[in-house]
Amino acid sequence: MYPYYEYIKERLIPRIRFLSFFCLSRSNFIAKAHRDLEPEEFQLLGFDSVPNYEVLREFVNERL
């Protein structure tokens, strides 16, 4: 169907999970939610490595 979709899907799902964590943690700031997570917890969310704050901020504030 869309060959690029698999690449997007592997990046989208962990970011959606981070957004869920951000909302459920009731943090007022994305940076605080980013600091609260340990590297192992980022892996549980589905990230291959710890993303920097700017990637998450851009996704939440500008893509959504």
N, C-alpha and C positions, 0 to 999 in steps of 0.2 A: 504494500500500500504506500507508505511513506518511508523510504529507507533511512531518512534522518531522524525519524521518530525514536528509534531505540537509543540514539545518543542523547536526545532531549530527555527521554524517560529516565535514564540513569542519573541525570542531574536534577530533574524536577522532583522526584519522590523524596530524596533527603531534605530538600529545601522546604517542601510542604510539611514534612514532619517537624522541621525546626520551627516553622510558623505555628504549628499546633502547640509545640512546647512553649513558644513565646506567649501565646494567648492563654494557655492553661496555667502558666507560672505567674500570670498577672504582673509581669514586669512592665514597667513604664517605658523602658528603653531597650532597644535591640542590643546595644553594647553590653548592658547588664546581663541579659539572657545569654549572650555569647560568652561572657566571662564566667558565668555560673556553671557552664558545662565543662566537664573534663574531656580529655582526648578519647577516652574509652566510650564516653557517652555519645560523642560525635559518631563513632563507629557504629554504635547501636542505632543511631538515626539513619545510617546508611551511607555516610560520607566515607570516601577512601582515605582522606587525610583531613586534618582540621582546616576548615575554610577560614579565610580572614574575615574580619568584621564587614569590610566593604562589600564583599560578595553577597552576604546575607542582607545587608542594608539595602543594596540595590534591588535585590529580588523583592523584598517586602514593600519598600517604598515606591519603587518605580515600575516594576513589572506587574505588580498586582494593583 
